[in-house]
Amino acid sequence: MSVTIRIPTTLRTLTGGESQVQVDGATVGDALSALDSAHPGFRDRLFDDDGSLRRFVNVFLADDDVRYLDGVDTAVPDGETISIIPAVAGG
C-alpha cells in the first residue's frame, strides 16, 4: 500500500530536503520502517531503545494521533497520509 509521509523541517536533511516521501506499508510501523530503509536515520530519531515512539515525537494518521489508535500497529489505508510532528515545548 502506498503511503505519503510528511516530514518536518527538522528531519528533512535525512530526505535530501523533501517534505513528503512515498513508501509502502500496511501499518504505521511498516511505513516508518520503510521510511528508515529508504532514508536511514529516522529510526533513531523516532523510536527509543524499547522500540516505542519517543515521547517528543507525534505521529498522525490523517488527523488522528496514532497513540490514541493502535500505535504503530494502526492499519494504514492505501493512499493515506502520515505526518511526523515533533512536540514543541517552551516556557
C-alpha positions as CSV (number, residue, x, y, z in Angstrom):
1,M,0.0,0.0,0.0
2,S,1.3,3.4,-0.9
3,V,1.5,5.9,1.9
4,T,2.7,9.5,1.9
5,I,4.7,10.6,5.0
6,R,5.0,14.3,5.7
7,I,8.5,15.1,7.0
8,P,9.0,18.0,9.5
9,T,11.6,20.6,8.6
10,T,14.0,19.5,11.3
11,L,14.2,16.0,9.7
12,R,14.4,16.9,6.0
13,T,18.2,16.6,6.0
14,L,17.5,12.9,6.0
15,T,15.4,13.0,2.9
16,G,17.5,15.4,0.9
17,G,15.2,18.3,1.6
18,E,12.0,16.5,0.6
19,S,8.9,17.5,2.6
20,Q,7.0,14.3,1.6
21,V,8.1,10.8,0.9
22,Q,6.1,7.9,-0.7
23,V,6.6,4.5,1.0
24,D,4.7,1.2,1.2
25,G,3.3,-0.1,4.4
26,A,0.2,-1.8,5.8
27,T,0.7,-0.3,9.2
28,V,2.2,2.9,10.6
29,G,5.1,0.8,11.9
30,D,5.7,-0.7,8.5
31,A,5.6,2.7,6.8
32,L,8.1,4.2,9.3
33,S,10.4,1.2,8.8
34,A,10.2,1.6,5.0
35,L,11.0,5.3,5.6
36,D,14.1,4.4,7.6
37,S,15.1,1.9,4.9
38,A,14.9,4.4,2.2
39,H,16.3,7.3,4.3
40,P,18.5,5.9,7.1
41,G,18.5,7.7,10.4
42,F,14.7,8.0,11.1
43,R,14.6,5.0,13.4
44,D,17.0,6.6,15.9
45,R,15.1,9.9,15.9
46,L,11.6,8.4,16.1
47,F,12.0,5.4,18.4
48,D,13.5,4.8,21.8
49,D,15.7,1.8,22.8
50,D,12.5,-0.2,23.6
51,G,11.1,0.3,20.1
52,S,8.4,2.8,21.3
53,L,7.8,6.1,19.7
54,R,9.8,8.8,21.6
55,R,7.7,11.0,23.9
56,F,8.5,14.1,21.9
57,V,7.5,12.7,18.6
58,N,3.9,12.8,17.5
59,V,2.7,10.7,14.6
60,F,-0.6,11.3,13.0
61,L,-2.6,9.2,10.5
62,A,-4.7,11.7,8.7
63,D,-5.9,13.9,11.7
64,D,-5.6,11.2,14.4
65,D,-2.7,10.8,16.8
66,V,-1.7,7.1,16.5
67,R,-1.1,6.9,20.3
68,Y,-4.9,7.0,20.6
69,L,-5.4,4.4,17.9
70,D,-3.4,1.2,17.8
71,G,0.0,2.9,18.0
72,V,2.5,1.8,15.3
73,D,0.2,-1.2,14.7
74,T,-2.5,1.1,13.3
75,A,-3.6,0.0,9.8
76,V,-2.9,2.5,7.1
77,P,-5.4,2.6,4.2
78,D,-3.9,2.9,0.7
79,G,-3.2,6.5,-0.3
80,E,-3.4,7.8,3.3
81,T,-1.0,10.4,4.8
82,I,1.1,10.0,7.9
83,S,2.5,13.2,9.5
84,I,5.5,13.2,11.8
85,I,5.2,16.2,14.1
86,P,7.9,17.0,16.7
87,A,6.5,18.1,20.1
88,V,7.0,21.8,20.9
89,A,7.7,22.9,24.4
90,G,8.7,26.1,25.9
91,G,8.2,28.4,28.8
